[in-house]
Amino acid sequence: MSDPVQEKTAQAASTGIDLGRLETLLREAGIPCHKDASGRLAVADGPEDYLIEVHPAGGVWCLFGIDMEELRLLVSGSGNEDLGEDELQRVAREHLRPLYRRYQPFFAPAGFQEEVVVDAESYAIAFVKPTAGLSPAEIVEVVRWCCRAGQPARGRGVAR
């Protein structure tokens, strides 16, 4: 099964943002990050509940996910019950529902779009902020907002 996030990243990489410059700006802003094997910029030390990534195709992604093999072991325990992929995805969706409900009221009004990312290894609900038309400095502010959105009882404001 192919990785939908990688496919979207590859489709628009030629029209995307300069991740090298953005990485420098993020580090200067005190936001540690690194490029992963897929060419995405992953924010280190982000919120506990989700991952923050910046994709070369453009877009800041806040991913709430679960490892499918870990979930399979959690559900079946030491038994030999083998769940089908559809059933396992349903369980993953239910497992992530409380996080979705907690954060959706913050991400939606801030202009984030919802995506579901499923592959053989993981299931994730993502809130994606398109970065088309944003300057690198504005993207840094979106990432900073994403870091704050994961901290309860703080002023979240609205991401640009």
Contacts in CASP RR format, 6 or more apart in sequence:
PFRMAT RR
TARGET T0000
AUTHOR 0000-0000-0000
METHOD contacts of the structure
MODEL  1
MSDPVQEKTAQAASTGIDLGRLETLLREAGIPCHKDASGRLAVADGPEDY
LIEVHPAGGVWCLFGIDMEELRLLVSGSGNEDLGEDELQRVAREHLRPLY
RRYQPFFAPAGFQEEVVVDAESYAIAFVKPTAGLSPAEIVEVVRWCCRAG
QPARGRGVAR
1 119 0 8 1.000
1 120 0 8 1.000
2 119 0 8 1.000
3 38 0 8 1.000
3 119 0 8 1.000
4 117 0 8 1.000
4 118 0 8 1.000
4 119 0 8 1.000
5 38 0 8 1.000
5 40 0 8 1.000
5 55 0 8 1.000
5 61 0 8 1.000
5 117 0 8 1.000
5 126 0 8 1.000
6 38 0 8 1.000
8 55 0 8 1.000
8 57 0 8 1.000
9 38 0 8 1.000
9 39 0 8 1.000
9 40 0 8 1.000
9 55 0 8 1.000
9 56 0 8 1.000
9 57 0 8 1.000
10 57 0 8 1.000
11 57 0 8 1.000
12 56 0 8 1.000
12 57 0 8 1.000
12 58 0 8 1.000
13 56 0 8 1.000
13 57 0 8 1.000
15 57 0 8 1.000
16 56 0 8 1.000
16 57 0 8 1.000
16 58 0 8 1.000
17 54 0 8 1.000
17 56 0 8 1.000
17 58 0 8 1.000
17 59 0 8 1.000
17 131 0 8 1.000
17 136 0 8 1.000
17 139 0 8 1.000
18 136 0 8 1.000
19 35 0 8 1.000
19 39 0 8 1.000
19 41 0 8 1.000
19 54 0 8 1.000
19 56 0 8 1.000
20 35 0 8 1.000
20 41 0 8 1.000
21 136 0 8 1.000
22 41 0 8 1.000
22 54 0 8 1.000
22 136 0 8 1.000
22 139 0 8 1.000
22 140 0 8 1.000
23 33 0 8 1.000
23 34 0 8 1.000
23 35 0 8 1.000
23 41 0 8 1.000
25 136 0 8 1.000
25 137 0 8 1.000
25 140 0 8 1.000
26 32 0 8 1.000
26 33 0 8 1.000
26 41 0 8 1.000
26 43 0 8 1.000
26 140 0 8 1.000
26 143 0 8 1.000
27 33 0 8 1.000
29 140 0 8 1.000
29 144 0 8 1.000
31 43 0 8 1.000
31 140 0 8 1.000
31 143 0 8 1.000
31 144 0 8 1.000
31 147 0 8 1.000
32 43 0 8 1.000
32 44 0 8 1.000
32 45 0 8 1.000
33 41 0 8 1.000
33 42 0 8 1.000
33 43 0 8 1.000
33 44 0 8 1.000
33 54 0 8 1.000
34 41 0 8 1.000
34 42 0 8 1.000
34 44 0 8 1.000
35 41 0 8 1.000
35 42 0 8 1.000
36 42 0 8 1.000
36 53 0 8 1.000
39 56 0 8 1.000
40 53 0 8 1.000
40 54 0 8 1.000
40 55 0 8 1.000
40 56 0 8 1.000
40 61 0 8 1.000
41 53 0 8 1.000
41 54 0 8 1.000
41 55 0 8 1.000
42 51 0 8 1.000
42 52 0 8 1.000
42 53 0 8 1.000
43 51 0 8 1.000
43 52 0 8 1.000
43 53 0 8 1.000
43 54 0 8 1.000
43 143 0 8 1.000
43 146 0 8 1.000
43 147 0 8 1.000
46 52 0 8 1.000
46 147 0 8 1.000
46 150 0 8 1.000
47 146 0 8 1.000
47 147 0 8 1.000
47 149 0 8 1.000
47 150 0 8 1.000
47 151 0 8 1.000
48 150 0 8 1.000
49 64 0 8 1.000
49 99 0 8 1.000
49 102 0 8 1.000
49 103 0 8 1.000
49 150 0 8 1.000
50 62 0 8 1.000
50 63 0 8 1.000
50 64 0 8 1.000
50 65 0 8 1.000
50 99 0 8 1.000
50 103 0 8 1.000
50 150 0 8 1.000
51 61 0 8 1.000
51 62 0 8 1.000
51 63 0 8 1.000
51 65 0 8 1.000
52 60 0 8 1.000
52 61 0 8 1.000
52 62 0 8 1.000
52 63 0 8 1.000
52 143 0 8 1.000
52 146 0 8 1.000
52 147 0 8 1.000
53 60 0 8 1.000
53 61 0 8 1.000
53 63 0 8 1.000
54 60 0 8 1.000
54 61 0 8 1.000
54 131 0 8 1.000
54 139 0 8 1.000
54 143 0 8 1.000
55 61 0 8 1.000
58 130 0 8 1.000
58 131 0 8 1.000
58 132 0 8 1.000
59 128 0 8 1.000
59 129 0 8 1.000
59 130 0 8 1.000
59 131 0 8 1.000
60 128 0 8 1.000
60 129 0 8 1.000
60 131 0 8 1.000
60 139 0 8 1.000
60 142 0 8 1.000
60 143 0 8 1.000
60 146 0 8 1.000
61 115 0 8 1.000
61 126 0 8 1.000
61 127 0 8 1.000
61 128 0 8 1.000
62 103 0 8 1.000
62 107 0 8 1.000
62 112 0 8 1.000
62 126 0 8 1.000
62 127 0 8 1.000
62 128 0 8 1.000
62 146 0 8 1.000
62 149 0 8 1.000
63 117 0 8 1.000
63 124 0 8 1.000
63 125 0 8 1.000
63 126 0 8 1.000
64 96 0 8 1.000
64 99 0 8 1.000
64 100 0 8 1.000
64 103 0 8 1.000
64 124 0 8 1.000
64 125 0 8 1.000
64 126 0 8 1.000
65 92 0 8 1.000
65 96 0 8 1.000
65 122 0 8 1.000
65 123 0 8 1.000
65 124 0 8 1.000
65 125 0 8 1.000
66 92 0 8 1.000
66 95 0 8 1.000
66 96 0 8 1.000
66 122 0 8 1.000
66 123 0 8 1.000
66 124 0 8 1.000
67 121 0 8 1.000
67 122 0 8 1.000
68 88 0 8 1.000
68 92 0 8 1.000
68 120 0 8 1.000
68 121 0 8 1.000
68 122 0 8 1.000
68 123 0 8 1.000
69 121 0 8 1.000
71 88 0 8 1.000
71 91 0 8 1.000
71 92 0 8 1.000
71 95 0 8 1.000
71 123 0 8 1.000
72 83 0 8 1.000
72 88 0 8 1.000
75 81 0 8 1.000
75 83 0 8 1.000
75 88 0 8 1.000
75 91 0 8 1.000
76 82 0 8 1.000
76 83 0 8 1.000
83 91 0 8 1.000
88 123 0 8 1.000
89 118 0 8 1.000
89 123 0 8 1.000
92 123 0 8 1.000
93 123 0 8 1.000
93 125 0 8 1.000
96 123 0 8 1.000
96 124 0 8 1.000
96 125 0 8 1.000
99 125 0 8 1.000
100 125 0 8 1.000
103 127 0 8 1.000
103 149 0 8 1.000
103 150 0 8 1.000
104 114 0 8 1.000
104 127 0 8 1.000
106 149 0 8 1.000
106 156 0 8 1.000
107 114 0 8 1.000
107 127 0 8 1.000
107 149 0 8 1.000
108 114 0 8 1.000
108 127 0 8 1.000
109 158 0 8 1.000
110 129 0 8 1.000
110 145 0 8 1.000
110 149 0 8 1.000
110 156 0 8 1.000
110 157 0 8 1.000
110 158 0 8 1.000
110 159 0 8 1.000
111 129 0 8 1.000
111 158 0 8 1.000
111 159 0 8 1.000
112 127 0 8 1.000
112 128 0 8 1.000
112 129 0 8 1.000
112 159 0 8 1.000
113 127 0 8 1.000
113 128 0 8 1.000
113 129 0 8 1.000
113 130 0 8 1.000
114 125 0 8 1.000
114 126 0 8 1.000
114 127 0 8 1.000
114 128 0 8 1.000
115 125 0 8 1.000
115 126 0 8 1.000
115 127 0 8 1.000
115 128 0 8 1.000
116 123 0 8 1.000
116 124 0 8 1.000
116 125 0 8 1.000
116 126 0 8 1.000
117 123 0 8 1.000
117 124 0 8 1.000
117 125 0 8 1.000
117 126 0 8 1.000
118 124 0 8 1.000
129 142 0 8 1.000
129 146 0 8 1.000
129 159 0 8 1.000
131 138 0 8 1.000
131 139 0 8 1.000
131 142 0 8 1.000
134 142 0 8 1.000
134 160 0 8 1.000
138 160 0 8 1.000
141 159 0 8 1.000
141 160 0 8 1.000
142 159 0 8 1.000
142 160 0 8 1.000
145 156 0 8 1.000
145 157 0 8 1.000
145 158 0 8 1.000
145 159 0 8 1.000
145 160 0 8 1.000
146 159 0 8 1.000
148 154 0 8 1.000
148 155 0 8 1.000
148 156 0 8 1.000
149 156 0 8 1.000
END
